[in-house]
């Protein structure tokens, strides 16, 4: 799983900037950027929030990064 690619692909497909994603899911822009750059991972709850924001199942969101 490459969380960074999943975030980048999902944002690109939805025309969303990382800053907007951060605001929508209630996570700091810094943490979103660190996740997108592979510096940190995330908890399942955060992964669920990210997937939900893009109207995806967690498995579909993860698959974007493969």
Secondary structure in CASP SS format (residue, H / E / C, confidence):
PFRMAT SS
TARGET T0000
AUTHOR 0000-0000-0000
METHOD secondary structure of the structure
MODEL  1
X C 1.00
X C 1.00
X H 1.00
X H 1.00
X H 1.00
X H 1.00
X H 1.00
X H 1.00
X H 1.00
X H 1.00
X H 1.00
X H 1.00
X H 1.00
X C 1.00
X C 1.00
X C 1.00
X C 1.00
X H 1.00
X H 1.00
X H 1.00
X H 1.00
X H 1.00
X H 1.00
X H 1.00
X H 1.00
X C 1.00
X C 1.00
X C 1.00
X H 1.00
X H 1.00
X H 1.00
X H 1.00
X H 1.00
X H 1.00
X H 1.00
X H 1.00
X C 1.00
X C 1.00
X C 1.00
X C 1.00
X C 1.00
X C 1.00
X C 1.00
X H 1.00
X H 1.00
X H 1.00
X H 1.00
X H 1.00
X H 1.00
X H 1.00
X H 1.00
X H 1.00
X H 1.00
X C 1.00
X C 1.00
X C 1.00
X C 1.00
X H 1.00
X H 1.00
X H 1.00
X H 1.00
X H 1.00
X H 1.00
X C 1.00
X C 1.00
X C 1.00
END
